């Protein structure tokens, strides 16, 4: 259904090409010399027909289209055709002299050949120049550039883990992100496979991820898009590698909660946003000597140690806290430790608040 407008465009293009060929034939039939030129006219009609079909086939086969290359062709053709028109007007006096001379070639035919050759050469030169200097094209036309670096907000490509986690939807609700969110089709397929799993836990996680996606899709404040295309170089690659390739192609950032994918992305110089790192950076910072009230929930690994947790999940290791398991006590912070798994706070028991 998403490709229906394209097929309508291709059908209209084919009908127009055939119509031009038929019009050419009808116009030739009205000419007194139609019998002489009939073979050539039918040949031209065949060129129209097979040329249009070949154009459509080429469009179907070329799946990896880049906007900077296509835009270079468009701008090159526009500038080239304009310059051809100017050159044609400038050469009009010369063509007038040719018509006055007898050189064995019809002047109008010679003129069309010369103008066509000049037009093709100028269009080629303009397109070639734009392709080779697309990074500097912004100096030619203000506000237009074909630089590889995306100016402005980069799109965020969502990973399976970050969708299942669900915190991305809460972050979006805060209004802190204005970037476009992209859900690749292959990630959506993996998520659907998890939701259809025979394992109850995996099935529950997959369905939660689908609910989060539906929440993002129905959020009017964000630009959410399902990316259907799959690049040719992605064939046979695992989902994580496809994500990195797509992020590099779209010049966006991968949003994930997967520790291993985070490391691989950094090794390949692909921008990545790890929600766990964001969560850790937002946890409160305690200074040595600061007082905290919390409940000791279990014994620690060291002798006499107890363990408690803050509301955000930060683990507090309490010296002399083991005798107070199940009680709420006041501690004084002694130090903090940042690890890949999160932030740990060490404290010392001061005095119990209540028994």
C-alpha positions as CSV (number, residue, x, y, z in Angstrom):
1,X,0.0,0.0,0.0
2,X,2.9,2.4,0.7
3,X,4.2,1.9,-2.9
4,X,0.8,2.6,-4.5
5,X,1.6,6.2,-5.4
6,X,4.9,5.2,-7.0
7,X,3.1,2.6,-9.2
8,X,0.5,5.2,-10.2
9,X,3.4,7.5,-11.2
10,X,5.1,4.8,-13.2
11,X,1.9,3.9,-15.0
12,X,1.2,7.5,-15.9
13,X,4.8,7.9,-17.1
14,X,4.3,4.8,-19.3
15,X,1.0,6.0,-20.7
16,X,2.5,9.4,-21.5
17,X,5.5,7.8,-23.3
18,X,3.2,5.6,-25.4
19,X,0.9,8.6,-26.1
20,X,3.9,10.6,-27.4
21,X,4.9,7.7,-29.7
22,X,1.3,7.4,-31.1
23,X,1.1,11.2,-31.6
24,X,4.4,11.0,-33.5
25,X,3.1,8.3,-35.7
26,X,-0.2,10.1,-36.4
27,X,1.6,13.2,-37.3
28,X,3.9,11.4,-39.7
29,X,1.0,9.7,-41.4
30,X,-0.4,13.1,-42.3
31,X,2.8,14.0,-44.0
32,X,3.2,13.4,-47.8
33,X,6.5,11.6,-47.2
34,X,5.0,9.2,-44.6
35,X,5.7,6.1,-46.7
36,X,9.4,7.0,-46.8
37,X,9.7,7.6,-43.1
38,X,7.4,5.0,-41.8
39,X,10.1,2.5,-40.7
40,X,12.0,5.3,-38.9
41,X,8.8,6.5,-37.2
42,X,8.1,3.0,-35.9
43,X,11.7,2.7,-34.7
44,X,11.3,5.9,-32.8
45,X,8.1,4.7,-31.3
46,X,9.8,1.5,-30.1
47,X,12.6,3.6,-28.6
48,X,9.9,5.6,-26.7
49,X,8.2,2.4,-25.4
50,X,11.3,0.4,-24.4
51,X,13.0,3.5,-23.1
52,X,10.2,4.2,-20.7
53,X,10.0,0.6,-19.6
54,X,13.8,0.6,-19.1
55,X,13.6,3.7,-17.0
56,X,11.0,2.1,-14.7
57,X,13.1,-1.1,-14.4
58,X,16.2,0.9,-13.6
59,X,14.2,2.8,-10.9
60,X,13.1,-0.6,-9.4
61,X,16.7,-2.0,-9.4
62,X,18.4,1.0,-7.9
63,X,17.2,0.8,-4.3
64,X,20.0,2.7,-2.6
65,X,19.2,6.2,-3.8
66,X,20.9,9.2,-2.1
67,X,19.2,12.5,-1.9
68,X,22.5,14.5,-2.4
69,X,23.3,12.6,-5.7
70,X,19.7,12.9,-7.0
71,X,19.6,16.6,-6.1
72,X,22.9,17.1,-7.9
73,X,21.4,15.7,-11.1
74,X,18.3,17.9,-10.8
75,X,20.3,21.1,-10.2
76,X,22.8,20.1,-12.9
77,X,20.1,19.6,-15.5
78,X,18.3,22.8,-14.7
79,X,21.5,24.9,-14.9
80,X,22.7,23.0,-18.0
81,X,19.5,23.5,-19.9
82,X,19.4,27.2,-19.0
83,X,23.0,27.6,-20.2
84,X,22.2,25.7,-23.4
85,X,19.3,28.1,-24.1
86,X,21.6,31.1,-23.6
87,X,24.3,29.6,-25.9
88,X,21.6,28.8,-28.5
89,X,20.5,32.4,-28.5
90,X,24.0,33.7,-28.6
91,X,24.8,31.5,-31.7
92,X,21.7,32.5,-33.6
93,X,23.7,34.9,-35.9
94,X,26.2,32.1,-36.7
95,X,23.3,29.7,-37.6
96,X,22.0,32.5,-39.9
97,X,25.3,32.6,-41.8
98,X,25.2,28.8,-42.1
99,X,21.8,29.0,-43.7
100,X,23.1,31.4,-46.3
101,X,25.9,29.0,-47.3
102,X,25.7,25.8,-49.3
103,X,27.6,23.2,-47.3
104,X,25.7,20.0,-48.3
105,X,23.9,19.7,-45.0
106,X,20.5,21.0,-44.2
107,X,21.1,24.1,-41.9
108,X,18.2,23.2,-39.5
109,X,19.5,19.6,-39.1
110,X,23.0,20.9,-38.5
111,X,21.7,23.5,-36.0
112,X,19.8,20.8,-34.0
113,X,22.8,18.6,-33.9
114,X,25.1,21.3,-32.6
115,X,22.6,22.5,-30.0
116,X,22.0,19.0,-28.8
117,X,25.7,18.3,-28.5
118,X,26.3,21.5,-26.6
119,X,23.3,20.9,-24.3
120,X,24.5,17.3,-23.5
121,X,28.1,18.6,-22.8
122,X,26.9,21.5,-20.6
123,X,24.5,19.3,-18.6
124,X,27.2,16.7,-18.1
125,X,29.7,19.3,-16.9
126,X,27.2,20.8,-14.5
127,X,26.3,17.4,-12.9
128,X,29.9,16.3,-12.8
129,X,30.9,19.6,-11.1
130,X,28.2,19.3,-8.4
131,X,29.0,15.6,-7.7
132,X,32.7,16.5,-7.2
133,X,32.1,19.6,-5.1
134,X,28.9,18.9,-3.3
135,X,30.4,19.6,0.1
136,X,31.2,23.2,-1.0
137,X,28.0,23.7,-3.0
138,X,26.6,25.9,-0.1
139,X,28.9,28.7,-1.3
140,X,27.2,28.7,-4.7
141,X,23.6,28.6,-3.6
142,X,22.9,30.0,-0.1
143,X,21.0,27.8,2.3
144,X,21.5,24.7,0.0
145,X,24.3,22.3,0.6
146,X,25.1,18.6,0.0
147,X,27.4,18.1,2.9
148,X,27.7,14.7,4.5
149,X,27.2,16.2,7.9
150,X,23.5,16.6,8.7
151,X,22.7,20.2,9.9
152,X,20.3,20.4,12.8
153,X,18.7,17.6,14.7
154,X,19.8,14.1,13.8
155,X,17.3,11.2,13.7
156,X,17.2,8.7,16.5
157,X,17.1,5.0,15.5
158,X,15.5,2.9,18.1
159,X,16.8,-0.5,19.2
160,X,14.7,-3.4,20.4
161,X,16.0,-3.2,24.0
162,X,15.1,0.5,24.4
163,X,11.6,-0.1,23.1
164,X,11.0,-3.0,25.5
165,X,12.5,-1.0,28.3
166,X,9.8,1.7,27.8
167,X,11.6,4.6,29.4
168,X,12.0,6.3,26.0
169,X,8.3,7.0,25.9
170,X,8.5,8.7,29.3
171,X,11.5,10.8,28.2
172,X,9.6,11.9,25.1
173,X,6.6,12.9,27.2
174,X,8.9,15.4,29.0
175,X,9.4,17.3,25.8
176,X,13.1,17.2,26.1
177,X,13.6,15.6,22.7
178,X,12.6,17.1,19.3
179,X,14.4,14.6,17.1
180,X,12.7,12.3,14.6
181,X,12.3,8.8,16.0
182,X,12.9,6.0,13.5
183,X,11.8,2.4,14.0
184,X,13.5,0.1,11.4
185,X,11.2,-2.5,9.9
186,X,13.7,-5.3,10.8
187,X,13.7,-4.2,14.4
188,X,9.9,-4.2,14.4
189,X,10.0,-7.8,12.9
190,X,12.3,-8.9,15.7
191,X,10.0,-7.3,18.3
192,X,7.0,-9.1,16.8
193,X,8.9,-12.4,16.9
194,X,9.6,-11.8,20.6
195,X,5.9,-11.1,21.2
196,X,5.0,-14.3,19.5
197,X,7.5,-16.4,21.5
198,X,6.4,-19.5,23.3
199,X,8.2,-18.3,26.4
200,X,5.8,-16.4,28.6
201,X,8.4,-13.9,29.9
202,X,9.7,-13.1,26.4
203,X,6.2,-12.9,25.1
204,X,5.3,-10.4,27.8
205,X,8.4,-8.3,27.0
206,X,7.6,-8.2,23.3
207,X,4.0,-7.2,23.9
208,X,5.2,-4.4,26.2
209,X,7.5,-3.2,23.4
210,X,4.6,-3.1,20.9
211,X,2.5,-1.1,23.4
212,X,5.4,1.4,23.8
213,X,5.6,1.7,20.0
214,X,1.9,2.3,19.8
215,X,2.2,5.0,22.4
216,X,5.0,6.7,20.5
217,X,3.0,6.5,17.2
218,X,0.0,8.2,18.8
219,X,2.0,10.9,20.4
220,X,1.2,14.1,18.3
221,X,4.3,16.0,19.7
222,X,6.9,13.8,18.0
223,X,7.8,12.7,14.5
224,X,7.7,8.9,14.6
225,X,8.4,7.0,11.4
226,X,8.7,3.3,10.5
227,X,11.7,2.9,8.1
228,X,10.8,0.2,5.5
229,X,13.9,0.2,3.3
230,X,16.7,-2.2,3.8
231,X,20.1,-1.4,2.3
232,X,21.7,-4.0,0.0
233,X,24.7,-4.3,2.3
234,X,22.5,-5.3,5.2
235,X,21.6,-8.6,3.6
236,X,22.6,-11.5,5.9
237,X,23.7,-9.2,8.7
238,X,22.5,-9.5,12.3
239,X,20.0,-6.9,13.6
240,X,22.7,-5.0,15.6
241,X,24.9,-4.6,12.6
242,X,21.9,-3.5,10.5
243,X,21.2,-0.9,13.1
244,X,24.7,0.5,12.9
245,X,24.7,0.5,9.1
246,X,21.3,2.3,9.0
247,X,22.5,4.9,11.6
248,X,25.6,5.6,9.4
249,X,23.4,5.8,6.3
250,X,20.9,8.2,7.8
251,X,23.6,10.0,9.8
252,X,21.6,9.5,12.9
253,X,22.2,8.1,16.4
254,X,21.3,4.7,17.8
255,X,19.2,4.7,21.0
256,X,19.8,1.6,23.0
257,X,19.9,0.0,26.4
258,X,22.2,-2.8,25.3
259,X,25.6,-2.6,26.8
260,X,27.3,-4.7,24.1
261,X,25.7,-2.7,21.3
262,X,26.8,0.5,23.0
263,X,30.4,-0.7,22.9
264,X,30.3,-2.0,19.3
265,X,28.8,1.3,18.1
266,X,31.6,3.3,19.8
267,X,34.2,1.1,18.2
268,X,32.7,1.7,14.8
269,X,32.4,5.5,15.4
270,X,28.6,5.4,15.2
271,X,26.9,7.9,17.6
272,X,25.0,6.1,20.3
273,X,22.7,7.1,23.2
274,X,22.6,4.6,26.1
275,X,19.5,5.2,28.3
276,X,21.2,3.5,31.2
277,X,24.1,6.0,31.1
278,X,21.5,8.8,31.0
279,X,19.7,7.4,34.0
280,X,23.0,7.1,35.9
281,X,23.9,10.6,35.1
282,X,20.6,11.9,36.4
283,X,21.0,10.1,39.8
284,X,21.7,12.4,42.7
285,X,25.2,13.2,43.7
286,X,26.1,13.0,47.4
287,X,28.9,14.8,49.1
288,X,31.0,13.1,51.9
289,X,29.3,13.8,55.2
290,X,25.8,14.3,53.7
291,X,23.0,12.6,55.7
292,X,20.6,10.1,54.1
293,X,17.6,8.3,55.7
294,X,16.8,4.9,54.2
295,X,15.8,1.4,55.2
296,X,18.4,-1.4,55.4
297,X,16.9,-4.3,53.4
298,X,19.7,-7.0,53.5
299,X,23.2,-7.9,54.6
300,X,26.2,-6.7,52.7
301,X,29.2,-8.8,51.5
302,X,31.6,-7.3,54.1
303,X,31.5,-8.0,57.8
304,X,28.8,-5.9,59.5
305,X,27.7,-4.3,56.3
306,X,24.1,-3.6,55.4
307,X,22.5,-2.7,52.0
308,X,19.8,-0.2,51.3
309,X,18.3,1.3,48.1
310,X,17.2,4.8,47.2
311,X,13.9,5.3,45.2
312,X,15.8,5.5,41.9
313,X,17.5,2.2,42.6
314,X,20.9,3.5,43.7
315,X,22.5,0.9,46.1
316,X,23.8,2.2,49.4
317,X,26.4,0.1,51.2
318,X,26.3,0.8,55.0
319,X,29.0,0.1,57.5
320,X,27.7,-1.4,60.7
321,X,24.3,-1.6,59.1
322,X,23.7,-5.4,59.3
323,X,22.2,-5.2,62.9
324,X,19.6,-2.8,61.6
325,X,18.2,-4.9,58.7
326,X,14.5,-4.1,58.3
327,X,14.9,-0.7,60.1
328,X,15.1,2.8,58.8
329,X,18.3,4.5,59.9
330,X,20.3,7.6,59.1
331,X,23.7,7.3,57.6
332,X,26.5,9.7,56.6
333,X,27.9,9.4,53.1
334,X,31.6,8.5,53.1
335,X,32.3,8.0,49.3
336,X,30.8,7.1,45.9
337,X,31.8,4.7,43.2
338,X,30.7,4.9,39.5
339,X,30.6,1.5,37.7
340,X,29.3,0.3,34.4
341,X,26.4,-1.2,36.2
342,X,25.5,2.1,37.9
343,X,26.5,4.2,40.9
344,X,27.2,2.9,44.4
345,X,27.2,5.0,47.5
346,X,29.1,4.0,50.7
347,X,28.0,5.3,54.1
348,X,28.3,4.9,57.8
349,X,25.5,4.3,60.3
350,X,25.0,7.3,62.6
351,X,21.9,6.6,64.7
352,X,18.6,4.8,64.2
353,X,15.6,6.9,63.4
354,X,13.0,4.4,64.6
355,X,12.8,0.8,65.5
